[in-house]
Amino acid sequence: MYAPDTITEVTLSTAALPLATPISDAKVFTGRQKPMTEVIFLFAEIKSAQGYEGLGFSYSKRAGGPAQYAHAKEVAEVLIGKDPNDIAKNYVSLLWAGASVGRSGVATQALAALDIALYDMKAKRAQLPLAKFLGAHRDSVRTYNTSGGFLNASLEEVKAAASRSIADGIGGIKIKVGLPDTAEDIRRVTAVREHIGDVPLMVDANQQWDRATALRMGRAFDDLNLMWIEEPLDAYDADGHARLTTALDTPIATGEMLSSVAEHKNLITKRACDIIQPDAPRVGGITNFMQLLTLAHEAELDLAPHFAMEIHVHLAACYPREPWVEHFDWLDPLFNERLETEDGRMLVPERPGLGFSLSEQARAWTTDSVTIRR
């Protein structure tokens, strides 16, 4: 017989992960953003009366980290005394606790860390990896590397990083485009295609093209056998993405910047992509992400979640269609465990829950922390 458990403690902390090299994508070259020098994380650690623990995280690049932390601190107390197994019910309670700031953006990103921690705890209770707990279709997923393909790197550096990734068992390479000089974009992509041969290749414009440029560049890339063109247009231009999806042979991927189920549903309804790229920490956690998987599968879309491979390897493994997961090594210092790649695929961890624990380095990078107890 099931004995109800209760949440007794929630610890929230924020940490700044420094990047070894300032990172630039197209948004830097168009003057809209500065190079990225760090990633801010929100960690949630939840404990229950029966001795179970869960770890979840959200993140922010360039701005928003302090806001996520502040919102989480305001609403997390509603979890105290609740049954941690009632994840959907608890999520609704968190939403209503912060309803005045809406159900997207910072509000849902703050809740994501708590939601993911509850799933981590529940899978650990069942002594199952999260993917197995949710219902996996596979024990590994295709993976591609992004961290070696930024625009601050020279073409020779990008090619060398691609070679290292392939040697490490990663199955695809994504590089950034969207430079003001479109001829340079074409030169770099063509050179990388020649360098890696038939290895899957993707490009990412980070929303920096207008509709005419996106169509012209898409047609230029159609002969390079790309897996997809990512975020060719503004993230909220669903109509423009839909036109590109129809006009180009190369698949269109987008969705990473959206922070609600409703925003993704608009993409799906308008057939604005071939490959949808939700981000669990951005859309509010696993509760919302799993809703998106159902909608995407019904629309026969492919899946390639954005960033946070430590979470997405589990969620992608639950998608009926063969997905891709983005490989970033940036987060490695935060955790004691590592994901493994082999023959172009990322292996789903066999450890219970997410299968990750915070490292001493993550603790050292923590800038503030608060514990809420009964």
ZAKE-196642 format. One line per field, with one value per residue (C-alpha): residue number from 1; x, z, y; residue in one letter; chain. Coordinates in steps of 0.02 Angstrom, whole numbers, plus 50000, padded with zeros to 5 digits. Example, Ala and Ser with C-alpha at 12.3 -4.5 7.8 and 13.67 -1.06 7.14 Angstrom:
BEGIN
resi <- 1, 2
c1 <- 50615, 50684
c3 <- 50390, 50357
c2 <- 49775, 49947
resn <- a, s
chain <- A, A
This chain:
BEGIN
resi <- 1, 2, 3, 4, 5, 6, 7, 8, 9, 10, 11, 12, 13, 14, 15, 16, 17, 18, 19, 20, 21, 22, 23, 24, 25, 26, 27, 28, 29, 30, 31, 32, 33, 34, 35, 36, 37, 38, 39, 40, 41, 42, 43, 44, 45, 46, 47, 48, 49, 50, 51, 52, 53, 54, 55, 56, 57, 58, 59, 60, 61, 62, 63, 64, 65, 66, 67, 68, 69, 70, 71, 72, 73, 74, 75, 76, 77, 78, 79, 80, 81, 82, 83, 84, 85, 86, 87, 88, 89, 90, 91, 92, 93, 94, 95, 96, 97, 98, 99, 100, 101, 102, 103, 104, 105, 106, 107, 108, 109, 110, 111, 112, 113, 114, 115, 116, 117, 118, 119, 120, 121, 122, 123, 124, 125, 126, 127, 128, 129, 130, 131, 132, 133, 134, 135, 136, 137, 138, 139, 140, 141, 142, 143, 144, 145, 146, 147, 148, 149, 150, 151, 152, 153, 154, 155, 156, 157, 158, 159, 160, 161, 162, 163, 164, 165, 166, 167, 168, 169, 170, 171, 172, 173, 174, 175, 176, 177, 178, 179, 180, 181, 182, 183, 184, 185, 186, 187, 188, 189, 190, 191, 192, 193, 194, 195, 196, 197, 198, 199, 200, 201, 202, 203, 204, 205, 206, 207, 208, 209, 210, 211, 212, 213, 214, 215, 216, 217, 218, 219, 220, 221, 222, 223, 224, 225, 226, 227, 228, 229, 230, 231, 232, 233, 234, 235, 236, 237, 238, 239, 240, 241, 242, 243, 244, 245, 246, 247, 248, 249, 250, 251, 252, 253, 254, 255, 256, 257, 258, 259, 260, 261, 262, 263, 264, 265, 266, 267, 268, 269, 270, 271, 272, 273, 274, 275, 276, 277, 278, 279, 280, 281, 282, 283, 284, 285, 286, 287, 288, 289, 290, 291, 292, 293, 294, 295, 296, 297, 298, 299, 300, 301, 302, 303, 304, 305, 306, 307, 308, 309, 310, 311, 312, 313, 314, 315, 316, 317, 318, 319, 320, 321, 322, 323, 324, 325, 326, 327, 328, 329, 330, 331, 332, 333, 334, 335, 336, 337, 338, 339, 340, 341, 342, 343, 344, 345, 346, 347, 348, 349, 350, 351, 352, 353, 354, 355, 356, 357, 358, 359, 360, 361, 362, 363, 364, 365, 366, 367, 368, 369, 370, 371, 372, 373, 374
c1 <- 50000, 50062, 50111, 50097, 50259, 50282, 50406, 50503, 50639, 50677, 50850, 50870, 51040, 51109, 51281, 51382, 51471, 51617, 51656, 51838, 51820, 51691, 51562, 51489, 51348, 51261, 51174, 51345, 51395, 51230, 51262, 51111, 51207, 51378, 51487, 51431, 51555, 51452, 51292, 51187, 51104, 50959, 50971, 50829, 50862, 50707, 50697, 50551, 50501, 50537, 50717, 50706, 50797, 50779, 50890, 50832, 50901, 50860, 50979, 50995, 51116, 51168, 51016, 50875, 50967, 50934, 50751, 50729, 50807, 50700, 50537, 50579, 50613, 50442, 50339, 50436, 50358, 50194, 50280, 50315, 50201, 50141, 50158, 50308, 50229, 50085, 50194, 50057, 49957, 50112, 50152, 49980, 50005, 50170, 50090, 49951, 50072, 50156, 50008, 50026, 50183, 50106, 50139, 50291, 50462, 50551, 50399, 50401, 50591, 50598, 50470, 50567, 50703, 50574, 50474, 50628, 50685, 50517, 50533, 50711, 50649, 50504, 50613, 50738, 50594, 50555, 50742, 50735, 50826, 50710, 50690, 50635, 50518, 50434, 50429, 50582, 50583, 50772, 50928, 51028, 50994, 51081, 51190, 51272, 51398, 51370, 51500, 51641, 51551, 51530, 51571, 51710, 51810, 51909, 51864, 52017, 51966, 51790, 51858, 51975, 51834, 51725, 51861, 51879, 51691, 51679, 51827, 51737, 51587, 51474, 51366, 51337, 51410, 51317, 51398, 51337, 51293, 51208, 51359, 51327, 51436, 51328, 51465, 51574, 51435, 51428, 51617, 51624, 51481, 51547, 51720, 51653, 51546, 51701, 51800, 51678, 51615, 51448, 51437, 51270, 51290, 51171, 51178, 51103, 51069, 51007, 50860, 50967, 50901, 50752, 50633, 50718, 50892, 50832, 50755, 50909, 51028, 50917, 50923, 51112, 51124, 51000, 51141, 51247, 51138, 51110, 51007, 50923, 50933, 50899, 50812, 50829, 50702, 50640, 50580, 50403, 50386, 50286, 50215, 50388, 50454, 50303, 50342, 50523, 50468, 50367, 50493, 50655, 50714, 50819, 50717, 50684, 50711, 50655, 50573, 50715, 50674, 50491, 50441, 50266, 50163, 50049, 50192, 50250, 50072, 50064, 50220, 50146, 49975, 50053, 50173, 50314, 50452, 50502, 50602, 50542, 50670, 50589, 50698, 50633, 50707, 50633, 50458, 50433, 50505, 50462, 50275, 50257, 50390, 50295, 50139, 50240, 50304, 50126, 50081, 50240, 50217, 50037, 50100, 50236, 50376, 50554, 50630, 50797, 50788, 50896, 51046, 51038, 51084, 51087, 50897, 50856, 50943, 50806, 50662, 50718, 50732, 50544, 50498, 50427, 50520, 50710, 50771, 50934, 51010, 51128, 51299, 51378, 51526, 51504, 51407, 51531, 51611, 51441, 51415, 51509, 51447, 51469, 51365, 51443, 51444, 51473, 51452, 51365, 51245, 51225, 51192, 51048, 51121, 51075, 51083, 50916, 50831, 50926, 51084, 51178, 51239, 51313, 51502, 51607, 51648, 51463, 51454, 51606, 51526, 51365, 51333, 51177, 51070, 50913, 50831, 50644, 50585, 50424
c3 <- 50000, 49956, 50106, 50064, 50075, 50107, 50050, 50201, 50125, 49967, 49939, 49798, 49741, 49599, 49523, 49386, 49266, 49183, 49002, 48957, 48800, 48767, 48647, 48497, 48383, 48250, 48381, 48429, 48249, 48217, 48373, 48471, 48609, 48688, 48688, 48818, 48960, 49084, 49109, 49265, 49343, 49462, 49559, 49658, 49785, 49864, 50012, 50076, 50244, 50182, 50141, 49953, 49865, 49695, 49594, 49455, 49366, 49251, 49171, 49088, 48961, 48970, 49072, 49181, 49305, 49458, 49407, 49398, 49570, 49645, 49575, 49632, 49809, 49813, 49761, 49821, 49995, 49924, 49901, 50087, 50159, 49986, 49922, 49801, 49694, 49643, 49518, 49405, 49555, 49628, 49464, 49459, 49638, 49588, 49436, 49539, 49672, 49540, 49424, 49422, 49314, 49190, 49126, 49016, 49018, 49185, 49279, 49197, 49188, 49377, 49402, 49288, 49415, 49545, 49423, 49361, 49540, 49579, 49427, 49478, 49652, 49588, 49468, 49608, 49717, 49580, 49565, 49378, 49260, 49217, 49037, 49095, 49223, 49091, 48960, 48848, 48665, 48660, 48768, 48665, 48554, 48406, 48462, 48378, 48443, 48445, 48566, 48438, 48300, 48363, 48257, 48372, 48316, 48154, 48016, 48056, 48240, 48192, 48080, 48216, 48344, 48223, 48203, 48392, 48413, 48282, 48360, 48528, 48459, 48422, 48268, 48197, 48189, 48202, 48161, 48179, 48033, 48019, 47986, 47902, 47760, 47692, 47572, 47724, 47795, 47634, 47631, 47810, 47790, 47624, 47699, 47850, 47736, 47635, 47794, 47879, 47724, 47747, 47935, 47973, 47971, 48038, 48037, 48158, 48114, 48289, 48221, 48128, 47949, 47876, 47766, 47601, 47665, 47745, 47582, 47481, 47605, 47619, 47432, 47435, 47567, 47486, 47390, 47546, 47617, 47785, 47920, 47957, 47959, 48135, 48185, 48016, 48072, 48229, 48351, 48350, 48161, 48141, 47972, 47902, 47963, 47886, 47716, 47726, 47774, 47614, 47502, 47548, 47529, 47687, 47846, 47961, 48149, 48282, 48453, 48578, 48628, 48664, 48846, 48847, 48777, 48692, 48594, 48532, 48489, 48374, 48283, 48266, 48208, 48073, 48018, 48049, 48065, 48019, 48179, 48344, 48475, 48645, 48798, 48959, 49075, 48966, 48945, 49131, 49158, 49117, 49149, 49003, 48896, 48895, 48836, 48692, 48645, 48622, 48512, 48409, 48382, 48326, 48199, 48141, 48182, 48220, 48387, 48434, 48610, 48644, 48765, 48939, 48874, 49053, 49053, 48870, 48843, 48952, 48873, 48694, 48730, 48764, 48593, 48471, 48321, 48318, 48395, 48408, 48569, 48571, 48647, 48748, 48862, 48951, 49097, 49137, 49286, 49373, 49397, 49465, 49324, 49135, 48986, 48867, 48677, 48563, 48376, 48351, 48496, 48674, 48798, 48921, 49098, 49194, 49361, 49448, 49409, 49302, 49361, 49409, 49571, 49599, 49606, 49732, 49591, 49570, 49756, 49743, 49601, 49701, 49733, 49841, 49920, 50027, 50113, 50144, 50277, 50361
c2 <- 50000, 50174, 50281, 50467, 50563, 50749, 50881, 50943, 51051, 51149, 51224, 51348, 51409, 51512, 51484, 51568, 51451, 51544, 51503, 51477, 51585, 51722, 51649, 51740, 51690, 51795, 51905, 51974, 52011, 52102, 52208, 52144, 52057, 52053, 51896, 51769, 51746, 51644, 51544, 51573, 51421, 51399, 51235, 51159, 51023, 50946, 50827, 50723, 50651, 50475, 50522, 50545, 50686, 50768, 50885, 51001, 51151, 51294, 51419, 51588, 51656, 51840, 51899, 51835, 51725, 51835, 51851, 51662, 51642, 51781, 51708, 51532, 51596, 51680, 51528, 51374, 51377, 51311, 51141, 51118, 50985, 50928, 50750, 50755, 50620, 50734, 50825, 50893, 50954, 51035, 51120, 51199, 51260, 51341, 51422, 51500, 51558, 51666, 51694, 51883, 51870, 51749, 51574, 51598, 51678, 51696, 51629, 51458, 51450, 51472, 51334, 51217, 51184, 51132, 51026, 50935, 50902, 50821, 50706, 50663, 50617, 50513, 50414, 50383, 50320, 50195, 50156, 50190, 50307, 50451, 50391, 50219, 50297, 50405, 50268, 50254, 50203, 50181, 50172, 50296, 50446, 50526, 50670, 50819, 50945, 51133, 51201, 51192, 51287, 51466, 51618, 51679, 51526, 51531, 51409, 51304, 51298, 51245, 51107, 51045, 51044, 50946, 50815, 50797, 50777, 50642, 50551, 50560, 50466, 50614, 50589, 50763, 50939, 51104, 51269, 51447, 51560, 51729, 51840, 52009, 51942, 51801, 51747, 51708, 51601, 51502, 51484, 51418, 51296, 51231, 51206, 51112, 51002, 50958, 50927, 50807, 50718, 50630, 50663, 50750, 50939, 51073, 51263, 51390, 51573, 51620, 51721, 51848, 51838, 51927, 51827, 51869, 51828, 51667, 51609, 51655, 51571, 51419, 51394, 51415, 51280, 51159, 51074, 51043, 50904, 50987, 50902, 51068, 51258, 51318, 51480, 51566, 51697, 51782, 51649, 51720, 51732, 51572, 51627, 51661, 51494, 51408, 51486, 51427, 51252, 51245, 51331, 51241, 51063, 51078, 51050, 51199, 51186, 51309, 51325, 51341, 51520, 51488, 51473, 51400, 51257, 51383, 51462, 51293, 51245, 51396, 51333, 51161, 51222, 51331, 51193, 51317, 51188, 51012, 50988, 51060, 51111, 51136, 51168, 51090, 51223, 51360, 51290, 51258, 51085, 50906, 50925, 51047, 50964, 50799, 50890, 50959, 50787, 50727, 50876, 50859, 50672, 50696, 50823, 50700, 50821, 50771, 50822, 50902, 50978, 51130, 51129, 51044, 50871, 50805, 50823, 50804, 50637, 50561, 50656, 50628, 50442, 50445, 50516, 50388, 50462, 50453, 50618, 50715, 50784, 50932, 50897, 51039, 51005, 51172, 51098, 50960, 51050, 51064, 50878, 50729, 50616, 50620, 50569, 50444, 50449, 50302, 50273, 50440, 50418, 50478, 50339, 50360, 50348, 50191, 50283, 50319, 50483, 50606, 50521, 50678, 50757, 50929, 50940, 51034, 51155, 51194, 51230, 51342, 51442, 51466, 51651, 51636, 51501, 51486, 51338, 51333, 51210, 51158
resn <- m, y, a, p, d, t, i, t, e, v, t, l, s, t, a, a, l, p, l, a, t, p, i, s, d, a, k, v, f, t, g, r, q, k, p, m, t, e, v, i, f, l, f, a, e, i, k, s, a, q, g, y, e, g, l, g, f, s, y, s, k, r, a, g, g, p, a, q, y, a, h, a, k, e, v, a, e, v, l, i, g, k, d, p, n, d, i, a, k, n, y, v, s, l, l, w, a, g, a, s, v, g, r, s, g, v, a, t, q, a, l, a, a, l, d, i, a, l, y, d, m, k, a, k, r, a, q, l, p, l, a, k, f, l, g, a, h, r, d, s, v, r, t, y, n, t, s, g, g, f, l, n, a, s, l, e, e, v, k, a, a, a, s, r, s, i, a, d, g, i, g, g, i, k, i, k, v, g, l, p, d, t, a, e, d, i, r, r, v, t, a, v, r, e, h, i, g, d, v, p, l, m, v, d, a, n, q, q, w, d, r, a, t, a, l, r, m, g, r, a, f, d, d, l, n, l, m, w, i, e, e, p, l, d, a, y, d, a, d, g, h, a, r, l, t, t, a, l, d, t, p, i, a, t, g, e, m, l, s, s, v, a, e, h, k, n, l, i, t, k, r, a, c, d, i, i, q, p, d, a, p, r, v, g, g, i, t, n, f, m, q, l, l, t, l, a, h, e, a, e, l, d, l, a, p, h, f, a, m, e, i, h, v, h, l, a, a, c, y, p, r, e, p, w, v, e, h, f, d, w, l, d, p, l, f, n, e, r, l, e, t, e, d, g, r, m, l, v, p, e, r, p, g, l, g, f, s, l, s, e, q, a, r, a, w, t, t, d, s, v, t, i, r, r
chain <- A, A, A, A, A, A, A, A, A, A, A, A, A, A, A, A, A, A, A, A, A, A, A, A, A, A, A, A, A, A, A, A, A, A, A, A, A, A, A, A, A, A, A, A, A, A, A, A, A, A, A, A, A, A, A, A, A, A, A, A, A, A, A, A, A, A, A, A, A, A, A, A, A, A, A, A, A, A, A, A, A, A, A, A, A, A, A, A, A, A, A, A, A, A, A, A, A, A, A, A, A, A, A, A, A, A, A, A, A, A, A, A, A, A, A, A, A, A, A, A, A, A, A, A, A, A, A, A, A, A, A, A, A, A, A, A, A, A, A, A, A, A, A, A, A, A, A, A, A, A, A, A, A, A, A, A, A, A, A, A, A, A, A, A, A, A, A, A, A, A, A, A, A, A, A, A, A, A, A, A, A, A, A, A, A, A, A, A, A, A, A, A, A, A, A, A, A, A, A, A, A, A, A, A, A, A, A, A, A, A, A, A, A, A, A, A, A, A, A, A, A, A, A, A, A, A, A, A, A, A, A, A, A, A, A, A, A, A, A, A, A, A, A, A, A, A, A, A, A, A, A, A, A, A, A, A, A, A, A, A, A, A, A, A, A, A, A, A, A, A, A, A, A, A, A, A, A, A, A, A, A, A, A, A, A, A, A, A, A, A, A, A, A, A, A, A, A, A, A, A, A, A, A, A, A, A, A, A, A, A, A, A, A, A, A, A, A, A, A, A, A, A, A, A, A, A, A, A, A, A, A, A, A, A, A, A, A, A, A, A, A, A, A, A, A, A, A, A, A, A, A, A, A, A, A, A, A, A, A, A, A, A, A, A, A, A, A, A, A, A, A, A, A, A
